[in-house]
């Protein structure tokens, strides 16, 4: 059976603001991306996920869209975008764009009109309600602010925003709004886009009654805004209006997805093609992401197994623009040797699973978290607001620990291309500081070292492409007595590949299942023993 292209290719996520700056203004741009496409082709990338490049006031770094059909001035022009599409396709690299349609910017023309009066034709494009007893319509908390509602004095009503105050939620109950969104999507398809990554797509539908959340004060209430029944109606309508008849794909950021409800959106191919789940991303926080705990490897194996069983095809990723750097998070940066070894091990552990790999820029050279020390170094609305609240509660040290471990700005520092000033990212002043370790960790240096993380990623991608076992085979978790080992087997048409990874700084004995077979990849082995953060991949 022929697999669709999105099952056969490795995706590479680009955060445009931080990838490559072509004009010296300190901000990455579309022409900067164009200039680096040969690098992506060399690496073996088959598709690019491009974070938002639409016109935006950047309250949430482009995820607050002012105009869905204009390019952000700092990033370039529509002509630059068209050149990017053409140059990607010339190299046989697909392009998927971010689709952010749970909310818009409060500067979007729809919202500007919506807030003019209660009877404005665009009023119903957003979720407006009268208050209760002089307060918000309900007690919902938002992702970024204590209350999910903001008051508008001009019309004496409140609007819902599940994220920042400048990100009002769109009202998907309105068929005119839905049609405008579908028309916009189709125009991007007509420009050559191959698909969409759909931002927080699982929260489009809200409980129409907008009931209070259970608890006192402001309450985070996903039971009333995530995976609501009408979500499926909207996604199926979108599929019919935009995707049917096109050789394209969609992957949803499905917040609050579980192994139980995931099949409802990917089961029959009439809603989403792929989904991002965040069980692995959430497993190293105790109560909240800001309270980090060590990685529990057996728990990691259980999560992988449960998702491999729950849906036929998974997304495989260690990071994105919302997550810290994986080698700092789940690997080891105590020494250069362990950084390199653990980065390779993490790549083996994730990207030989059944599913579609999504690499995040800089991961392939082992970029690390940034050593932030001052509030003025931060750019992310989530981290800044956390720090501000923590100061009021006299918990500043706690907040800084959380930001250093888990803050989103860790992934958003500029791509480290070489050891020239600003890591070759820009000739100007970068919009966010470059990690000071760039003279040692950069693409040029990695290119020159055949044993580098970068060359390892290239070999791993090539191995995956050439192996039907890895591209199409089944998955089976192998139980391990050693609590620091993750082991699994991929099987296809009577052949199998066994993968074992050591998540510890201590050597570990190989399990019996991995002691024989043709070695495809391995760290240096000593008498059936894995070194610290070692790995082995064997075919039998």
Secondary structure, 3 states (H helix, E strand, C coil): CCCCHHHHCCEEEECHHHCCCCCCCCCCCHHHHHHCHHHHHHHCCCEEEECCCEEECCCCCCCCEEEEEEECHHHCCHHHHHHHHHHHHHCCCEEEEEECCCECCCCCHHHHHHCCCCCCCCHHHECEECCECCECCCCECCCCCCCCEEEECCCCEEEECCCCCCCCEECCCCHHHHHHHHHHHHHHHHCCCCEEEECCHHHCCCCCCCCCCCCCCCECCHHHCCCCCHHHHHHHHHHHHHHCCCCCEEEEECCCCCCCCCHHHHCCCCCCCEEECCHHHHCCECCCCCCECCCCHHHHHHHHHHHHHHCCCEEECCCCCCCCCHHHHCCCCCCHHHHHHHHHHHHHHHHCCCEEEEEECCHHHCCCCCCCCCHHHCCCHHHHHHHHHHHHCCCHHHHHHHHHHHCHHHHCCCCCCCCCHHHHCCCCCCCCCCCHHHHCCCHHHHHCCCCCHHHHHHHHHHHHHHCHHHHHCEEEECCCCCCCEEEEEEEECCEEEEEEEECCCCCEECCHHHCCCEEEEECCCCCCEECCCCEEEEEC
